[in-house]
Amino acid sequence: MKLSLVVPVFNEAECLPLLLKELRAVLDPSGLDYEVIFVDDGSRDASLALLSREAVLDPRLKVLSFSRNFGHQTAVTAGIDFSTGDAVIIMDADLQDPPSLIPEMVRLYQEGYDVVSPQRLARQGDSWLKRGTAALFYWIMRRMVEERIPPEVGDFRLLSRGAVLALRQFREQHRFMRGLIAWLGLREVILPFQRRPRVAGATKYPLRKMLRFSWVAITSFSALPLRLTITLGFAASLLGLAYFLFAAYAALVLKSVVPGWTSLVFLQCFFFGVMLVSLGLIGDYVAKIYEESKGRPLYIIDRVWNIAPESGPTRRVVVLEPRDAPPQP
């Protein structure tokens, strides 16, 4: 069998030499026919220069270079688009996804599983805030969006060729790969492992980006926020009706109507707040519809090494010029 590894890269020059060393130590003795597809997501450090030199020396290393930063999920998509293996493993470059797990993932694939999902038993090196927000994120996604999303399972996965061909059909702009893989409903097995800290550099997902990623995941994969606004609007209407009945009772029965400036201000602020939040949510969904309707490409590739640029599915752009020829080592 042939194995493809997809590795998104964004400013990982410190990690890449260690990653390449560990990958070769695991893959070379295995006897597998393999390729490693690095997708440079607009790195501003020496990541692309390092990868291009390695690709010239080893044809099994393949490099795609984006014209700018398109995001982690899009980089994963590009690697899947250009993969040619019978099975594809997605992993990050920071060695928190251990290459030593690859033989066991391949063994489970050969037993007939379409998706092999390593599950983190611990988050070494992560702060309590990141662990807490991650737990909350998975709880929300499983309870309210897609119950088939396993907890503590990231993008580190093995996918069969059938799963890869199915994923290539999804070309939406706002992508949540974990949700798409779960949505396929293919035969999946969980592989527990101990996640280790980053070997170098800093995380590319600080709290701000994690919150934005979570919001994209929820809004691009479900209409849950819109449904919640319906519930919120219904609750606000009931509150308004209750206040109206109370006012009528005070006026007709108690005969003690007192000007209620505070309550009026409260009700106005509350109802206007509900309306503005609802309009904001609707606007966010309309904006996503607008962006999808334009049909723009998911990514633009301006340089490649050891890859035929004409291959791959639609909604992508490959821009190659003579100046982009691979540099000599």
Buried (B, 14 or more C-beta within 10 A) or exposed (E): EBBBBBBBBBBBBBBBEBBBEBBBEBBEEEEBEBBBBBBBBBBEBBBBEBBBBBBBEEEBBBBBBBEEBBBBBBBBBBBBBBBBBBBBBBBBBBBBBBBEBBBBBBEBBEEEBBBBBBBBEEBEEBEEEBEEBBEEBBEBBBEBBBEBBBBBBBBBBBBBBEBBEBBBEBBBBBBBBBBBBBBBEBBBBBBEBEBBEBBBBEBBEEEEEBEEBBEBBBBBBBEBBBEBBEEBBEEBEEBEEEBEEEEEEBEEEEEEEEEEEEEEEEBEEEBEEBEEBBEEBEEBBEEBEEEBEEEEBBBBBBBBBBBEBEEBBEBBEBEEEEEBEBEEE
